[in-house]
Every structure is written in structure tokens, then in C-alpha cells.
Amino acid sequence: MEDLLTTLIAPLVTDIKKIDIEKIQEERGIRFIVHIPKDEIAKVIGKEGKMVKAIKNLMKVRAIKDNVFVNVEVVEA
């Protein structure tokens, strides 16, 4: 599932190596914390948060298929 998240974020940023994805296993499911540099975060969030909402929705679809709960958080690094 982390591969899907990386694939979705990669075209939005200039250097994917600057992005850090932290995976935390919880009792309810999986939480991904995406650390993005300050100069790149606007590209990932998008206008009115539409891009990050689309990423979260695609991750939820994948989570339903895998029968788990997933939460994606985007934070500034």
C-alpha cells in the first residue's frame, strides 16, 4: 500500500527522495504520515485540498480491497 502512496505523490513533487513516508501499524489499521518539504507541500495539497482528498480517496479504495482501515496525514517537514 505504501507503493501506491509513493506512486500517487511522485508526479506532484520535483524530487521524491525528499519525501518521507512513515507507516504506523495501529489496532484499527494503518496510518501513513507523509513528511513533505515546505516548498513542495502546496503541490501535494492542491487547490482547496482537492489533490490530497483524491489521494486519500484512492488509498481508501485500496484499503477496502485489502479489508483494512487506512489514514493518510500530510505534514510539513
PDB file with one MODEL, atoms N, CA, C and O in Angstrom:
MODEL        1
ATOM      1  N   MET A   1       0.826  -1.189   0.000  1.00  0.00           N
ATOM      2  CA  MET A   1       0.000   0.000   0.000  1.00  0.00           C
ATOM      3  C   MET A   1       0.872   1.256   0.000  1.00  0.00           C
ATOM      4  O   MET A   1       0.491   2.295  -0.539  1.00  0.00           O
ATOM      5  N   GLU A   2       2.033   1.138   0.607  1.00  0.00           N
ATOM      6  CA  GLU A   2       2.967   2.267   0.620  1.00  0.00           C
ATOM      7  C   GLU A   2       3.450   2.578  -0.800  1.00  0.00           C
ATOM      8  O   GLU A   2       3.733   3.731  -1.126  1.00  0.00           O
ATOM      9  N   ASP A   3       3.542   1.555  -1.631  1.00  0.00           N
ATOM     10  CA  ASP A   3       3.950   1.759  -3.021  1.00  0.00           C
ATOM     11  C   ASP A   3       2.924   2.597  -3.779  1.00  0.00           C
ATOM     12  O   ASP A   3       3.290   3.460  -4.578  1.00  0.00           O
ATOM     13  N   LEU A   4       1.654   2.345  -3.530  1.00  0.00           N
ATOM     14  CA  LEU A   4       0.601   3.124  -4.167  1.00  0.00           C
ATOM     15  C   LEU A   4       0.695   4.587  -3.756  1.00  0.00           C
ATOM     16  O   LEU A   4       0.573   5.477  -4.597  1.00  0.00           O
ATOM     17  N   LEU A   5       0.906   4.835  -2.490  1.00  0.00           N
ATOM     18  CA  LEU A   5       1.021   6.201  -1.996  1.00  0.00           C
ATOM     19  C   LEU A   5       2.213   6.912  -2.635  1.00  0.00           C
ATOM     20  O   LEU A   5       2.103   8.073  -3.030  1.00  0.00           O
ATOM     21  N   THR A   6       3.323   6.239  -2.738  1.00  0.00           N
ATOM     22  CA  THR A   6       4.500   6.804  -3.387  1.00  0.00           C
ATOM     23  C   THR A   6       4.233   7.093  -4.861  1.00  0.00           C
ATOM     24  O   THR A   6       4.651   8.127  -5.382  1.00  0.00           O
ATOM     25  N   THR A   7       3.542   6.187  -5.520  1.00  0.00           N
ATOM     26  CA  THR A   7       3.209   6.360  -6.925  1.00  0.00           C
ATOM     27  C   THR A   7       2.286   7.554  -7.141  1.00  0.00           C
ATOM     28  O   THR A   7       2.410   8.257  -8.144  1.00  0.00           O
ATOM     29  N   LEU A   8       1.370   7.788  -6.219  1.00  0.00           N
ATOM     30  CA  LEU A   8       0.444   8.910  -6.345  1.00  0.00           C
ATOM     31  C   LEU A   8       1.124  10.256  -6.081  1.00  0.00           C
ATOM     32  O   LEU A   8       0.766  11.262  -6.695  1.00  0.00           O
ATOM     33  N   ILE A   9       2.091  10.278  -5.180  1.00  0.00           N
ATOM     34  CA  ILE A   9       2.742  11.531  -4.807  1.00  0.00           C
ATOM     35  C   ILE A   9       3.893  11.881  -5.751  1.00  0.00           C
ATOM     36  O   ILE A   9       4.169  13.062  -5.964  1.00  0.00           O
ATOM     37  N   ALA A  10       4.565  10.889  -6.318  1.00  0.00           N
ATOM     38  CA  ALA A  10       5.769  11.108  -7.131  1.00  0.00           C
ATOM     39  C   ALA A  10       5.597  12.139  -8.256  1.00  0.00           C
ATOM     40  O   ALA A  10       6.476  12.986  -8.414  1.00  0.00           O
ATOM     41  N   PRO A  11       4.521  12.115  -9.040  1.00  0.00           N
ATOM     42  CA  PRO A  11       4.413  13.106 -10.125  1.00  0.00           C
ATOM     43  C   PRO A  11       4.176  14.540  -9.630  1.00  0.00           C
ATOM     44  O   PRO A  11       4.343  15.492 -10.393  1.00  0.00           O
ATOM     45  N   LEU A  12       3.795  14.694  -8.386  1.00  0.00           N
ATOM     46  CA  LEU A  12       3.452  16.011  -7.863  1.00  0.00           C
ATOM     47  C   LEU A  12       4.656  16.784  -7.337  1.00  0.00           C
ATOM     48  O   LEU A  12       4.606  18.010  -7.228  1.00  0.00           O
ATOM     49  N   VAL A  13       5.726  16.085  -7.013  1.00  0.00           N
ATOM     50  CA  VAL A  13       6.893  16.734  -6.407  1.00  0.00           C
ATOM     51  C   VAL A  13       8.086  16.668  -7.368  1.00  0.00           C
ATOM     52  O   VAL A  13       8.116  15.852  -8.289  1.00  0.00           O
ATOM     53  N   THR A  14       9.061  17.542  -7.131  1.00  0.00           N
ATOM     54  CA  THR A  14      10.222  17.561  -8.014  1.00  0.00           C
ATOM     55  C   THR A  14      11.213  16.445  -7.694  1.00  0.00           C
ATOM     56  O   THR A  14      11.845  15.898  -8.598  1.00  0.00           O
ATOM     57  N   ASP A  15      11.351  16.103  -6.409  1.00  0.00           N
ATOM     58  CA  ASP A  15      12.294  15.039  -6.019  1.00  0.00           C
ATOM     59  C   ASP A  15      11.625  14.152  -4.963  1.00  0.00           C
ATOM     60  O   ASP A  15      11.429  14.570  -3.822  1.00  0.00           O
ATOM     61  N   ILE A  16      11.282  12.936  -5.356  1.00  0.00           N
ATOM     62  CA  ILE A  16      10.586  12.015  -4.453  1.00  0.00           C
ATOM     63  C   ILE A  16      11.475  11.591  -3.293  1.00  0.00           C
ATOM     64  O   ILE A  16      10.964  11.138  -2.268  1.00  0.00           O
ATOM     65  N   LYS A  17      12.788  11.725  -3.426  1.00  0.00           N
ATOM     66  CA  LYS A  17      13.699  11.334  -2.355  1.00  0.00           C
ATOM     67  C   LYS A  17      13.613  12.264  -1.146  1.00  0.00           C
ATOM     68  O   LYS A  17      14.038  11.896  -0.051  1.00  0.00           O
ATOM     69  N   LYS A  18      13.068  13.459  -1.335  1.00  0.00           N
ATOM     70  CA  LYS A  18      12.886  14.394  -0.224  1.00  0.00           C
ATOM     71  C   LYS A  18      11.651  14.057   0.610  1.00  0.00           C
ATOM     72  O   LYS A  18      11.495  14.552   1.727  1.00  0.00           O
ATOM     73  N   ILE A  19      10.789  13.225   0.071  1.00  0.00           N
ATOM     74  CA  ILE A  19       9.545  12.856   0.739  1.00  0.00           C
ATOM     75  C   ILE A  19       9.797  11.650   1.642  1.00  0.00           C
ATOM     76  O   ILE A  19      10.410  10.664   1.232  1.00  0.00           O
ATOM     77  N   ASP A  20       9.311  11.752   2.877  1.00  0.00           N
ATOM     78  CA  ASP A  20       9.463  10.656   3.834  1.00  0.00           C
ATOM     79  C   ASP A  20       8.075  10.150   4.211  1.00  0.00           C
ATOM     80  O   ASP A  20       7.239  10.917   4.688  1.00  0.00           O
ATOM     81  N   ILE A  21       7.832   8.868   3.997  1.00  0.00           N
ATOM     82  CA  ILE A  21       6.545   8.265   4.331  1.00  0.00           C
ATOM     83  C   ILE A  21       6.746   7.361   5.542  1.00  0.00           C
ATOM     84  O   ILE A  21       7.498   6.387   5.500  1.00  0.00           O
ATOM     85  N   GLU A  22       6.058   7.708   6.611  1.00  0.00           N
ATOM     86  CA  GLU A  22       6.134   6.943   7.860  1.00  0.00           C
ATOM     87  C   GLU A  22       4.888   6.066   7.966  1.00  0.00           C
ATOM     88  O   GLU A  22       3.765   6.560   7.869  1.00  0.00           O
ATOM     89  N   LYS A  23       5.089   4.780   8.164  1.00  0.00           N
ATOM     90  CA  LYS A  23       3.977   3.831   8.263  1.00  0.00           C
ATOM     91  C   LYS A  23       3.846   3.389   9.712  1.00  0.00           C
ATOM     92  O   LYS A  23       4.799   2.879  10.300  1.00  0.00           O
ATOM     93  N   ILE A  24       2.660   3.587  10.290  1.00  0.00           N
ATOM     94  CA  ILE A  24       2.412   3.207  11.675  1.00  0.00           C
ATOM     95  C   ILE A  24       1.270   2.192  11.695  1.00  0.00           C
ATOM     96  O   ILE A  24       0.159   2.476  11.246  1.00  0.00           O
ATOM     97  N   GLN A  25       1.560   1.027  12.215  1.00  0.00           N
ATOM     98  CA  GLN A  25       0.540  -0.024  12.344  1.00  0.00           C
ATOM     99  C   GLN A  25      -0.237   0.214  13.635  1.00  0.00           C
ATOM    100  O   GLN A  25       0.342   0.235  14.721  1.00  0.00           O
ATOM    101  N   GLU A  26      -1.533   0.391  13.511  1.00  0.00           N
ATOM    102  CA  GLU A  26      -2.396   0.596  14.672  1.00  0.00           C
ATOM    103  C   GLU A  26      -3.356  -0.576  14.776  1.00  0.00           C
ATOM    104  O   GLU A  26      -3.448  -1.397  13.863  1.00  0.00           O
ATOM    105  N   GLU A  27      -4.067  -0.651  15.889  1.00  0.00           N
ATOM    106  CA  GLU A  27      -5.015  -1.763  16.060  1.00  0.00           C
ATOM    107  C   GLU A  27      -6.185  -1.658  15.088  1.00  0.00           C
ATOM    108  O   GLU A  27      -6.742  -2.680  14.685  1.00  0.00           O
ATOM    109  N   ARG A  28      -6.567  -0.442  14.706  1.00  0.00           N
ATOM    110  CA  ARG A  28      -7.668  -0.254  13.762  1.00  0.00           C
ATOM    111  C   ARG A  28      -7.233  -0.395  12.311  1.00  0.00           C
ATOM    112  O   ARG A  28      -8.057  -0.695  11.447  1.00  0.00           O
ATOM    113  N   GLY A  29      -5.953  -0.183  12.030  1.00  0.00           N
ATOM    114  CA  GLY A  29      -5.484  -0.244  10.648  1.00  0.00           C
ATOM    115  C   GLY A  29      -4.099   0.349  10.507  1.00  0.00           C
ATOM    116  O   GLY A  29      -3.239   0.165  11.368  1.00  0.00           O
ATOM    117  N   ILE A  30      -3.893   1.061   9.417  1.00  0.00           N
ATOM    118  CA  ILE A  30      -2.580   1.624   9.107  1.00  0.00           C
ATOM    119  C   ILE A  30      -2.705   3.138   8.978  1.00  0.00           C
ATOM    120  O   ILE A  30      -3.655   3.653   8.387  1.00  0.00           O
ATOM    121  N   ARG A  31      -1.722   3.840   9.547  1.00  0.00           N
ATOM    122  CA  ARG A  31      -1.677   5.295   9.401  1.00  0.00           C
ATOM    123  C   ARG A  31      -0.380   5.652   8.694  1.00  0.00           C
ATOM    124  O   ARG A  31       0.703   5.246   9.115  1.00  0.00           O
ATOM    125  N   PHE A  32      -0.503   6.415   7.614  1.00  0.00           N
ATOM    126  CA  PHE A  32       0.649   6.903   6.885  1.00  0.00           C
ATOM    127  C   PHE A  32       0.812   8.381   7.179  1.00  0.00           C
ATOM    128  O   PHE A  32      -0.135   9.155   7.040  1.00  0.00           O
ATOM    129  N   ILE A  33       2.012   8.776   7.584  1.00  0.00           N
ATOM    130  CA  ILE A  33       2.327  10.180   7.789  1.00  0.00           C
ATOM    131  C   ILE A  33       3.343  10.552   6.715  1.00  0.00           C
ATOM    132  O   ILE A  33       4.455  10.024   6.689  1.00  0.00           O
ATOM    133  N   VAL A  34       2.954  11.463   5.836  1.00  0.00           N
ATOM    134  CA  VAL A  34       3.795  11.864   4.721  1.00  0.00           C
ATOM    135  C   VAL A  34       4.450  13.194   5.073  1.00  0.00           C
ATOM    136  O   VAL A  34       3.771  14.211   5.220  1.00  0.00           O
ATOM    137  N   HIS A  35       5.770  13.179   5.208  1.00  0.00           N
ATOM    138  CA  HIS A  35       6.535  14.382   5.521  1.00  0.00           C
ATOM    139  C   HIS A  35       7.018  14.994   4.207  1.00  0.00           C
ATOM    140  O   HIS A  35       7.774  14.374   3.458  1.00  0.00           O
ATOM    141  N   ILE A  36       6.568  16.222   3.942  1.00  0.00           N
ATOM    142  CA  ILE A  36       6.875  16.884   2.682  1.00  0.00           C
ATOM    143  C   ILE A  36       7.552  18.222   2.980  1.00  0.00           C
ATOM    144  O   ILE A  36       7.118  18.937   3.883  1.00  0.00           O
ATOM    145  N   PRO A  37       8.612  18.577   2.236  1.00  0.00           N
ATOM    146  CA  PRO A  37       9.263  19.872   2.453  1.00  0.00           C
ATOM    147  C   PRO A  37       8.305  21.042   2.208  1.00  0.00           C
ATOM    148  O   PRO A  37       7.339  20.930   1.452  1.00  0.00           O
ATOM    149  N   LYS A  38       8.595  22.147   2.857  1.00  0.00           N
ATOM    150  CA  LYS A  38       7.722  23.322   2.818  1.00  0.00           C
ATOM    151  C   LYS A  38       7.464  23.809   1.385  1.00  0.00           C
ATOM    152  O   LYS A  38       6.345  24.209   1.063  1.00  0.00           O
ATOM    153  N   ASP A  39       8.485  23.778   0.528  1.00  0.00           N
ATOM    154  CA  ASP A  39       8.315  24.283  -0.830  1.00  0.00           C
ATOM    155  C   ASP A  39       7.527  23.336  -1.741  1.00  0.00           C
ATOM    156  O   ASP A  39       7.142  23.735  -2.840  1.00  0.00           O
ATOM    157  N   GLU A  40       7.281  22.110  -1.319  1.00  0.00           N
ATOM    158  CA  GLU A  40       6.560  21.119  -2.124  1.00  0.00           C
ATOM    159  C   GLU A  40       5.142  20.844  -1.629  1.00  0.00           C
ATOM    160  O   GLU A  40       4.335  20.267  -2.359  1.00  0.00           O
ATOM    161  N   ILE A  41       4.834  21.245  -0.411  1.00  0.00           N
ATOM    162  CA  ILE A  41       3.567  20.822   0.207  1.00  0.00           C
ATOM    163  C   ILE A  41       2.336  21.380  -0.512  1.00  0.00           C
ATOM    164  O   ILE A  41       1.297  20.721  -0.549  1.00  0.00           O
ATOM    165  N   ALA A  42       2.435  22.563  -1.074  1.00  0.00           N
ATOM    166  CA  ALA A  42       1.293  23.151  -1.778  1.00  0.00           C
ATOM    167  C   ALA A  42       0.918  22.332  -3.010  1.00  0.00           C
ATOM    168  O   ALA A  42      -0.259  22.237  -3.358  1.00  0.00           O
ATOM    169  N   LYS A  43       1.900  21.749  -3.661  1.00  0.00           N
ATOM    170  CA  LYS A  43       1.631  20.920  -4.845  1.00  0.00           C
ATOM    171  C   LYS A  43       0.861  19.661  -4.475  1.00  0.00           C
ATOM    172  O   LYS A  43      -0.003  19.211  -5.227  1.00  0.00           O
ATOM    173  N   VAL A  44       1.172  19.102  -3.328  1.00  0.00           N
ATOM    174  CA  VAL A  44       0.519  17.852  -2.905  1.00  0.00           C
ATOM    175  C   VAL A  44      -0.896  18.134  -2.389  1.00  0.00           C
ATOM    176  O   VAL A  44      -1.812  17.351  -2.639  1.00  0.00           O
ATOM    177  N   ILE A  45      -1.074  19.227  -1.684  1.00  0.00           N
ATOM    178  CA  ILE A  45      -2.403  19.554  -1.158  1.00  0.00           C
ATOM    179  C   ILE A  45      -3.331  20.004  -2.282  1.00  0.00           C
ATOM    180  O   ILE A  45      -4.493  19.599  -2.317  1.00  0.00           O
ATOM    181  N   GLY A  46      -2.842  20.826  -3.193  1.00  0.00           N
ATOM    182  CA  GLY A  46      -3.645  21.279  -4.320  1.00  0.00           C
ATOM    183  C   GLY A  46      -4.610  22.384  -3.927  1.00  0.00           C
ATOM    184  O   GLY A  46      -4.717  22.748  -2.756  1.00  0.00           O
ATOM    185  N   LYS A  47      -5.312  22.912  -4.925  1.00  0.00           N
ATOM    186  CA  LYS A  47      -6.285  23.971  -4.671  1.00  0.00           C
ATOM    187  C   LYS A  47      -7.442  23.431  -3.848  1.00  0.00           C
ATOM    188  O   LYS A  47      -8.057  22.419  -4.184  1.00  0.00           O
ATOM    189  N   GLU A  48      -7.716  24.132  -2.765  1.00  0.00           N
ATOM    190  CA  GLU A  48      -8.807  23.779  -1.846  1.00  0.00           C
ATOM    191  C   GLU A  48      -8.680  22.345  -1.324  1.00  0.00           C
ATOM    192  O   GLU A  48      -9.673  21.754  -0.903  1.00  0.00           O
ATOM    193  N   GLY A  49      -7.479  21.788  -1.347  1.00  0.00           N
ATOM    194  CA  GLY A  49      -7.256  20.448  -0.821  1.00  0.00           C
ATOM    195  C   GLY A  49      -7.740  19.328  -1.721  1.00  0.00           C
ATOM    196  O   GLY A  49      -7.851  18.183  -1.285  1.00  0.00           O
ATOM    197  N   LYS A  50      -8.027  19.647  -2.968  1.00  0.00           N
ATOM    198  CA  LYS A  50      -8.589  18.634  -3.866  1.00  0.00           C
ATOM    199  C   LYS A  50      -7.616  17.495  -4.157  1.00  0.00           C
ATOM    200  O   LYS A  50      -8.026  16.338  -4.247  1.00  0.00           O
ATOM    201  N   MET A  51      -6.335  17.812  -4.305  1.00  0.00           N
ATOM    202  CA  MET A  51      -5.360  16.773  -4.642  1.00  0.00           C
ATOM    203  C   MET A  51      -5.183  15.797  -3.484  1.00  0.00           C
ATOM    204  O   MET A  51      -5.170  14.584  -3.693  1.00  0.00           O
ATOM    205  N   VAL A  52      -5.046  16.310  -2.272  1.00  0.00           N
ATOM    206  CA  VAL A  52      -4.859  15.425  -1.118  1.00  0.00           C
ATOM    207  C   VAL A  52      -6.134  14.621  -0.840  1.00  0.00           C
ATOM    208  O   VAL A  52      -6.051  13.481  -0.384  1.00  0.00           O
ATOM    209  N   LYS A  53      -7.293  15.191  -1.105  1.00  0.00           N
ATOM    210  CA  LYS A  53      -8.546  14.443  -0.945  1.00  0.00           C
ATOM    211  C   LYS A  53      -8.611  13.284  -1.930  1.00  0.00           C
ATOM    212  O   LYS A  53      -9.054  12.189  -1.582  1.00  0.00           O
ATOM    213  N   ALA A  54      -8.168  13.526  -3.162  1.00  0.00           N
ATOM    214  CA  ALA A  54      -8.164  12.463  -4.173  1.00  0.00           C
ATOM    215  C   ALA A  54      -7.199  11.344  -3.780  1.00  0.00           C
ATOM    216  O   ALA A  54      -7.507  10.164  -3.949  1.00  0.00           O
ATOM    217  N   ILE A  55      -6.032  11.718  -3.255  1.00  0.00           N
ATOM    218  CA  ILE A  55      -5.060  10.718  -2.808  1.00  0.00           C
ATOM    219  C   ILE A  55      -5.649   9.886  -1.674  1.00  0.00           C
ATOM    220  O   ILE A  55      -5.527   8.661  -1.671  1.00  0.00           O
ATOM    221  N   LYS A  56      -6.286  10.549  -0.714  1.00  0.00           N
ATOM    222  CA  LYS A  56      -6.892   9.832   0.410  1.00  0.00           C
ATOM    223  C   LYS A  56      -8.006   8.900  -0.058  1.00  0.00           C
ATOM    224  O   LYS A  56      -8.130   7.782   0.442  1.00  0.00           O
ATOM    225  N   ASN A  57      -8.818   9.353  -1.013  1.00  0.00           N
ATOM    226  CA  ASN A  57      -9.896   8.508  -1.527  1.00  0.00           C
ATOM    227  C   ASN A  57      -9.363   7.271  -2.236  1.00  0.00           C
ATOM    228  O   ASN A  57      -9.907   6.180  -2.068  1.00  0.00           O
ATOM    229  N   LEU A  58      -8.307   7.429  -3.024  1.00  0.00           N
ATOM    230  CA  LEU A  58      -7.716   6.267  -3.696  1.00  0.00           C
ATOM    231  C   LEU A  58      -7.117   5.294  -2.692  1.00  0.00           C
ATOM    232  O   LEU A  58      -7.196   4.079  -2.876  1.00  0.00           O
ATOM    233  N   MET A  59      -6.525   5.818  -1.641  1.00  0.00           N
ATOM    234  CA  MET A  59      -5.972   4.951  -0.599  1.00  0.00           C
ATOM    235  C   MET A  59      -7.095   4.209   0.135  1.00  0.00           C
ATOM    236  O   MET A  59      -6.926   3.048   0.505  1.00  0.00           O
ATOM    237  N   LYS A  60      -8.225   4.864   0.344  1.00  0.00           N
ATOM    238  CA  LYS A  60      -9.356   4.201   0.998  1.00  0.00           C
ATOM    239  C   LYS A  60      -9.915   3.082   0.140  1.00  0.00           C
ATOM    240  O   LYS A  60     -10.290   2.029   0.655  1.00  0.00           O
ATOM    241  N   VAL A  61      -9.972   3.305  -1.177  1.00  0.00           N
ATOM    242  CA  VAL A  61     -10.449   2.256  -2.083  1.00  0.00           C
ATOM    243  C   VAL A  61      -9.546   1.035  -1.990  1.00  0.00           C
ATOM    244  O   VAL A  61     -10.027  -0.096  -1.923  1.00  0.00           O
ATOM    245  N   ARG A  62      -8.236   1.266  -1.985  1.00  0.00           N
ATOM    246  CA  ARG A  62      -7.277   0.162  -1.858  1.00  0.00           C
ATOM    247  C   ARG A  62      -7.413  -0.524  -0.501  1.00  0.00           C
ATOM    248  O   ARG A  62      -7.298  -1.746  -0.406  1.00  0.00           O
ATOM    249  N   ALA A  63      -7.657   0.261   0.549  1.00  0.00           N
ATOM    250  CA  ALA A  63      -7.798  -0.304   1.891  1.00  0.00           C
ATOM    251  C   ALA A  63      -9.041  -1.186   1.985  1.00  0.00           C
ATOM    252  O   ALA A  63      -9.009  -2.240   2.621  1.00  0.00           O
ATOM    253  N   ILE A  64     -10.118  -0.765   1.362  1.00  0.00           N
ATOM    254  CA  ILE A  64     -11.339  -1.575   1.360  1.00  0.00           C
ATOM    255  C   ILE A  64     -11.075  -2.909   0.669  1.00  0.00           C
ATOM    256  O   ILE A  64     -11.536  -3.957   1.120  1.00  0.00           O
ATOM    257  N   LYS A  65     -10.328  -2.855  -0.428  1.00  0.00           N
ATOM    258  CA  LYS A  65      -9.994  -4.080  -1.150  1.00  0.00           C
ATOM    259  C   LYS A  65      -9.160  -5.023  -0.278  1.00  0.00           C
ATOM    260  O   LYS A  65      -9.323  -6.242  -0.334  1.00  0.00           O
ATOM    261  N   ASP A  66      -8.252  -4.434   0.539  1.00  0.00           N
ATOM    262  CA  ASP A  66      -7.400  -5.237   1.421  1.00  0.00           C
ATOM    263  C   ASP A  66      -8.039  -5.490   2.782  1.00  0.00           C
ATOM    264  O   ASP A  66      -7.446  -6.151   3.634  1.00  0.00           O
ATOM    265  N   ASN A  67      -9.251  -4.963   2.989  1.00  0.00           N
ATOM    266  CA  ASN A  67     -10.014  -5.150   4.223  1.00  0.00           C
ATOM    267  C   ASN A  67      -9.287  -4.585   5.454  1.00  0.00           C
ATOM    268  O   ASN A  67      -9.222  -5.237   6.496  1.00  0.00           O
ATOM    269  N   VAL A  68      -8.749  -3.380   5.323  1.00  0.00           N
ATOM    270  CA  VAL A  68      -8.107  -2.676   6.426  1.00  0.00           C
ATOM    271  C   VAL A  68      -8.584  -1.222   6.438  1.00  0.00           C
ATOM    272  O   VAL A  68      -9.203  -0.753   5.483  1.00  0.00           O
ATOM    273  N   PHE A  69      -8.290  -0.526   7.520  1.00  0.00           N
ATOM    274  CA  PHE A  69      -8.586   0.896   7.634  1.00  0.00           C
ATOM    275  C   PHE A  69      -7.290   1.653   7.410  1.00  0.00           C
ATOM    276  O   PHE A  69      -6.251   1.277   7.951  1.00  0.00           O
ATOM    277  N   VAL A  70      -7.339   2.715   6.619  1.00  0.00           N
ATOM    278  CA  VAL A  70      -6.126   3.484   6.344  1.00  0.00           C
ATOM    279  C   VAL A  70      -6.395   4.969   6.569  1.00  0.00           C
ATOM    280  O   VAL A  70      -7.480   5.470   6.275  1.00  0.00           O
ATOM    281  N   ASN A  71      -5.390   5.658   7.095  1.00  0.00           N
ATOM    282  CA  ASN A  71      -5.463   7.095   7.314  1.00  0.00           C
ATOM    283  C   ASN A  71      -4.179   7.708   6.779  1.00  0.00           C
ATOM    284  O   ASN A  71      -3.085   7.226   7.074  1.00  0.00           O
ATOM    285  N   VAL A  72      -4.310   8.773   5.989  1.00  0.00           N
ATOM    286  CA  VAL A  72      -3.156   9.441   5.398  1.00  0.00           C
ATOM    287  C   VAL A  72      -3.109  10.869   5.932  1.00  0.00           C
ATOM    288  O   VAL A  72      -4.081  11.617   5.828  1.00  0.00           O
ATOM    289  N   GLU A  73      -1.966  11.234   6.504  1.00  0.00           N
ATOM    290  CA  GLU A  73      -1.763  12.589   7.012  1.00  0.00           C
ATOM    291  C   GLU A  73      -0.593  13.209   6.257  1.00  0.00           C
ATOM    292  O   GLU A  73       0.432  12.561   6.048  1.00  0.00           O
ATOM    293  N   VAL A  74      -0.749  14.450   5.855  1.00  0.00           N
ATOM    294  CA  VAL A  74       0.313  15.179   5.181  1.00  0.00           C
ATOM    295  C   VAL A  74       0.801  16.257   6.126  1.00  0.00           C
ATOM    296  O   VAL A  74       0.019  17.097   6.572  1.00  0.00           O
ATOM    297  N   VAL A  75       2.106  16.239   6.438  1.00  0.00           N
ATOM    298  CA  VAL A  75       2.679  17.234   7.341  1.00  0.00           C
ATOM    299  C   VAL A  75       3.902  17.859   6.682  1.00  0.00           C
ATOM    300  O   VAL A  75       4.550  17.268   5.818  1.00  0.00           O
ATOM    301  N   GLU A  76       4.185  19.069   7.123  1.00  0.00           N
ATOM    302  CA  GLU A  76       5.347  19.800   6.617  1.00  0.00           C
ATOM    303  C   GLU A  76       6.604  19.331   7.336  1.00  0.00           C
ATOM    304  O   GLU A  76       6.634  19.225   8.562  1.00  0.00           O
ATOM    305  N   ALA A  77       7.624  19.058   6.565  1.00  0.00           N
ATOM    306  CA  ALA A  77       8.893  18.602   7.152  1.00  0.00           C
ATOM    307  C   ALA A  77       9.828  19.758   7.397  1.00  0.00           C
ATOM    308  O   ALA A  77      10.939  19.559   7.887  1.00  0.00           O
TER     309      ALA A  77
ENDMDL
END
